[in-house]
Amino acid sequence: MSTPTADAQRQIARYRSLVQVTAALARHARTPDLLRTMHVEVQRLFAMPVTLLARRTPEGGWHCLTLESHNMAEQVLAPRRDGLLERVLGGTLRLENDLPAYLQREGLGVVRVHYRHDLPHTMSWMGVPLQVGGEDVGVLSVQSYDLHAFVPEDLEFLELLGVHLSVALENAALHERIEREARTDPLTGVANRRHFTEQAQATLRRGTHGPPCTLAVVDVQEFKVINDTYGHLAGDQVLVVLAGLLRDLGPGNHAFRLGGDEFAALLPLPLPRAEAQLDAWLGQVAAAAWPVPQPPRLNVGLAAAWPGATLSEWLREADARMYRAKRRRTPACWTWKRTTAADPCPPWPRPHP
């Protein structure tokens, strides 16, 4: 039989564990890392075999991350009108120490996210809501294979943990949003120059160990004339349309706005295939709906990555080729074309052997 002193000591030890869990959660600024840490720490706090974190999807279903017997499993559940998770958010369910009897009595079915024949079924179940910004975003659940495994004190600790996890999730979401905004051009929605620098340098560091990559730089011929003739609002919309088209240039492509009317794209292709892709893309540019009477003419410069190149060299080569097209006022003069009498933009000499 427990004594008041023993009960007090157990509660103090548990609160200390809760503080440690909270500190562990606070160390993570990214949601995936936070969620995995949460599972490990919750199992340590409750000494139960199953933890479940279910987050609402935009469609109203659930994205479930379950840790059971050291196995992490993910599953997306379709929206349902009624279920254990829905009842937690509705405030009608928190703790059930005889889950099979409850399911039979209520006429509910359950889905086991990670099913193994050698593991028993859940007999006792607790769940608390998670809130971010005052809105329900998910459910944190702890489960046991034993009947009558939980006491009211367990639910109180789970509710406290749910509050701390909600705060940690909100902080992680805020950190990710700030990080995303710092790398995104606010007008067009594509990545900005800072993100371009990070991605391009990472590509060059991979060198021959990664897939081939071609850099394309693009700008709009006589963009100032568009602004002066149709207004800056129309000019902004031209940039928005161009960014959207560049974003859809091809699979694996990354689009960036470098500044003003200058854009870039990293194509995971060797130069000849990038040529074909850009050729098809220009047909889409010509057929797109633009906020000005005629599709704008584009200057394009391409340069394939080469071993030992620096970002400034790679960008300088593509830029030089693009500006040769700009000086000649030619529509979309690309560097991969053979030099002919009809091609006023011959290849630019490479700054390397």
C-alpha positions in Angstrom: 0.0 0.0 0.0 1.4 3.4 -0.9 1.9 6.1 1.6 1.4 9.9 1.2 5.1 10.3 1.3 5.6 7.7 -1.4 2.9 9.3 -3.5 4.4 12.7 -3.1 7.9 11.4 -4.1 6.4 9.7 -7.1 4.6 12.8 -8.3 7.8 14.9 -7.8 9.8 12.4 -9.9 7.1 12.5 -12.5 7.1 16.3 -12.7 10.8 16.2 -13.1 10.4 13.9 -16.0 7.8 16.2 -17.5 10.2 19.1 -17.2 12.9 17.0 -19.0 10.4 16.1 -21.7 9.5 19.8 -22.2 13.2 20.7 -22.4 13.7 18.0 -25.0 10.8 19.3 -27.1 12.1 22.9 -26.8 15.4 22.0 -28.4 13.8 21.2 -31.8 12.8 23.9 -34.2 11.6 21.6 -37.0 8.4 19.7 -36.8 9.6 16.3 -38.0 12.4 16.2 -35.4 10.0 17.5 -32.7 7.5 14.7 -33.4 10.0 11.9 -33.2 11.5 13.3 -30.0 8.0 13.5 -28.6 7.3 9.8 -29.1 10.5 8.7 -27.4 10.0 11.1 -24.4 6.3 10.2 -24.0 7.1 6.5 -23.8 9.7 7.3 -21.2 7.3 9.4 -19.2 4.4 6.9 -19.2 6.2 3.6 -19.7 3.5 2.5 -22.1 4.1 0.5 -25.3 2.1 2.7 -27.8 2.1 6.5 -28.4 0.1 8.1 -31.2 0.3 11.6 -32.6 -2.5 12.3 -35.0 -2.6 15.7 -36.9 -5.5 17.0 -38.9 -4.9 17.1 -42.7 -6.4 20.0 -44.8 -9.0 17.5 -46.1 -10.2 16.8 -42.6 -8.5 13.4 -42.2 -5.6 12.5 -40.0 -1.9 12.1 -40.5 -0.9 9.6 -37.9 2.6 8.9 -36.5 2.7 5.9 -34.2 5.5 4.5 -32.1 4.8 0.9 -31.0 7.4 -1.6 -29.7 10.2 0.6 -31.1 8.6 0.7 -34.6 7.6 4.1 -36.0 4.8 4.0 -38.5 3.0 6.7 -40.6 -0.4 6.5 -42.1 -3.0 8.9 -43.5 -6.6 8.3 -42.5 -9.5 9.6 -44.6 -12.0 11.9 -42.9 -14.6 10.2 -40.7 -17.7 11.5 -39.0 -17.1 9.6 -35.7 -14.1 7.9 -34.1 -11.8 8.0 -31.1 -9.9 11.0 -32.4 -13.0 12.9 -33.4 -14.4 12.3 -29.9 -11.3 13.7 -28.2 -11.7 16.9 -30.2 -15.4 16.9 -29.5 -14.7 16.7 -25.7 -16.6 13.4 -25.2 -13.6 11.1 -24.7 -10.3 11.4 -22.8 -9.7 8.1 -21.0 -11.1 4.6 -21.5 -9.6 1.7 -19.5 -11.6 -1.0 -21.3 -11.3 0.0 -24.9 -12.9 -3.2 -26.5 -16.0 -2.9 -24.3 -16.2 0.9 -25.1 -16.0 0.2 -28.9 -18.6 -2.5 -28.7 -20.9 -0.3 -26.6 -20.5 2.7 -28.9 -20.5 0.8 -32.1 -17.1 2.2 -33.2 -14.4 0.7 -35.3 -10.7 1.5 -35.1 -7.8 1.4 -37.4 -4.4 0.0 -36.2 -1.8 2.1 -37.9 1.1 -0.4 -37.3 -0.2 -4.0 -37.3 2.0 -6.9 -36.3 0.5 -10.3 -35.4 3.0 -10.7 -32.6 1.8 -7.6 -30.7 -1.4 -7.5 -28.6 -4.3 -5.1 -29.1 -4.8 -1.9 -27.2 -6.9 -2.4 -24.1 -6.5 1.0 -22.3 -6.6 4.3 -24.2 -6.0 8.0 -23.4 -6.1 11.0 -25.7 -5.9 14.8 -25.4 -6.4 17.5 -28.0 -3.5 19.6 -29.3 -4.2 23.3 -30.1 -2.2 25.8 -32.1 -3.4 29.4 -32.3 -6.6 28.4 -30.5 -7.5 25.8 -33.1 -7.6 22.0 -32.7 -4.8 20.6 -34.8 -4.4 17.1 -33.5 -4.6 14.5 -30.8 -1.9 13.0 -28.6 -2.7 9.5 -27.4 -1.0 7.0 -25.0 -2.1 3.4 -25.1 -1.6 0.1 -23.2 -2.0 -3.5 -23.8 -3.4 -4.0 -20.3 -6.9 -3.4 -19.0 -7.3 -0.6 -16.4 -3.8 0.6 -17.0 -4.5 4.3 -16.4 -5.5 6.4 -13.4 -6.8 10.0 -13.4 -3.3 11.3 -12.6 -2.1 9.8 -15.8 -4.6 11.9 -17.7 -3.6 15.0 -15.9 0.0 14.5 -16.9 -1.0 13.8 -20.5 -3.0 17.0 -20.6 0.0 18.9 -19.2 2.2 17.3 -21.8 -0.3 18.1 -24.5 -0.2 21.8 -23.6 3.6 21.8 -23.8 3.6 19.9 -27.1 1.1 22.4 -28.5 3.4 25.3 -27.6 6.4 23.4 -29.1 4.4 22.7 -32.3 3.3 26.4 -32.6 6.9 27.5 -32.1 8.2 25.1 -34.7 5.5 26.2 -37.2 6.4 29.8 -36.5 10.1 29.1 -37.0 9.4 27.2 -40.3 7.2 30.0 -41.6 9.8 32.6 -40.8 12.5 30.5 -42.5 10.2 29.9 -45.5 9.4 33.6 -45.8 13.1 34.4 -45.6 13.8 32.2 -48.6 10.7 33.2 -50.7 10.2 36.2 -53.0 7.0 37.9 -51.7 5.7 39.1 -55.1 6.0 35.9 -57.1 6.1 33.2 -54.5 9.2 31.5 -55.9 12.4 31.1 -54.0 14.6 34.2 -53.6 18.3 34.9 -54.3 19.3 33.7 -50.8 17.7 30.3 -51.5 19.2 30.2 -55.0 22.7 30.8 -53.5 22.2 27.9 -51.0 20.8 25.5 -53.6 23.4 26.3 -56.3 26.3 26.0 -53.9 25.0 22.7 -52.7 24.8 21.5 -56.3 28.3 22.6 -57.1 29.6 20.9 -53.9 28.1 17.6 -55.0 30.0 17.9 -58.3 30.2 14.6 -60.2 28.7 12.7 -57.3 25.3 14.2 -58.0 23.1 14.3 -61.1 24.0 16.7 -63.9 22.6 20.2 -63.5 22.1 23.2 -65.9 21.6 26.7 -64.8 19.2 28.9 -66.7 19.0 32.6 -66.2 16.0 34.5 -67.6 14.9 38.1 -67.8 12.4 40.2 -69.7 13.4 42.2 -72.7 12.5 45.9 -72.4 10.8 45.4 -69.0 11.0 49.1 -68.3 9.0 49.7 -71.4 6.3 47.4 -70.1 6.2 49.3 -66.8 6.1 52.7 -68.6 3.5 51.7 -71.1 1.1 49.5 -69.0 1.9 50.5 -65.5 3.8 48.9 -62.7 0.9 46.8 -61.6 0.9 45.2 -65.1 4.6 44.8 -64.8 4.3 43.0 -61.5 1.7 40.7 -63.0 4.1 39.9 -65.9 6.7 38.8 -63.3 4.1 36.7 -61.4 3.0 34.9 -64.6 6.7 34.3 -65.6 7.5 32.9 -62.2 4.6 30.5 -62.4 5.7 29.3 -65.8 9.3 28.9 -64.6 8.1 26.9 -61.6 6.5 24.4 -63.9 9.4 24.2 -66.2 9.9 20.5 -65.5 10.2 17.7 -62.9 12.8 18.4 -60.3 13.2 22.0 -61.4 13.8 24.8 -58.9 12.8 28.4 -59.8 14.2 31.5 -58.2 13.8 35.3 -58.6 17.2 36.9 -58.4 15.9 40.4 -58.4 14.0 42.8 -60.6 13.0 41.0 -63.8 15.8 38.4 -63.5 15.0 34.8 -62.7 17.0 31.6 -62.5 16.2 27.9 -62.7 18.3 24.9 -61.7 17.5 22.0 -64.1 18.6 18.5 -63.1 19.5 17.8 -66.7 22.6 17.8 -68.9 22.8 20.7 -71.4 21.2 18.9 -74.4 18.1 17.8 -72.5 17.9 21.3 -70.9 17.8 22.7 -74.4 14.9 20.5 -75.3 13.0 21.4 -72.2 13.5 25.1 -72.6 12.4 24.9 -76.2 9.1 23.3 -75.2 8.8 25.7 -72.3 9.0 28.7 -74.6 6.0 27.4 -76.5 4.1 27.5 -73.2 5.3 31.0 -72.6 4.0 32.1 -76.0 0.6 30.4 -75.3 0.2 31.7 -71.8 -2.3 34.4 -70.7 -0.4 37.6 -70.0 -1.6 40.9 -68.5 -0.2 42.8 -71.5 -1.4 42.5 -75.2 1.6 40.4 -76.3 3.8 37.8 -74.6 7.0 39.5 -73.4 10.2 38.5 -75.1 12.7 36.7 -72.9 16.5 36.6 -72.8 17.8 33.2 -71.7 21.3 32.0 -70.9 22.2 28.4 -70.1 25.3 27.0 -68.5 26.0 23.5 -67.4 27.8 22.9 -64.1 31.4 21.7 -64.4 33.8 20.3 -61.9 35.6 22.9 -59.8 33.3 25.8 -60.8 32.4 28.4 -58.2 29.0 29.9 -58.0 30.2 33.2 -59.3 31.8 31.6 -62.3 28.7 29.5 -63.1 26.4 32.4 -62.8 28.8 34.7 -64.7 28.8 32.3 -67.7 25.0 32.0 -67.8 24.6 35.8 -67.3 27.1 36.6 -70.1 25.2 34.5 -72.5 21.9 36.0 -71.5 23.3 39.6 -71.8 24.6 38.9 -75.3 21.0 38.1 -76.3 19.8 41.2 -74.5 22.2 43.5 -76.3 21.0 42.2 -79.7 17.3 42.5 -78.7 16.8 39.0 -79.9 13.8 37.0 -78.5 15.1 34.2 -76.4 18.7 33.7 -77.7 20.1 30.5 -76.1 23.6 29.4 -75.8 23.2 25.9 -76.9 22.5 26.7 -80.6 25.2 26.2 -83.1 26.7 29.4 -84.5 25.2 30.1 -88.0 24.7 33.1 -90.1 21.1 33.3 -88.8 22.2 33.0 -85.2 23.5 36.3 -83.9 24.4 34.9 -80.5 27.4 32.6 -80.8 28.5 30.5 -77.8 30.3 32.4 -75.1 33.8 31.1 -74.4 34.0 29.0 -71.3 36.2 30.4 -68.5 37.8 27.0 -68.0 39.5 24.3 -70.1 
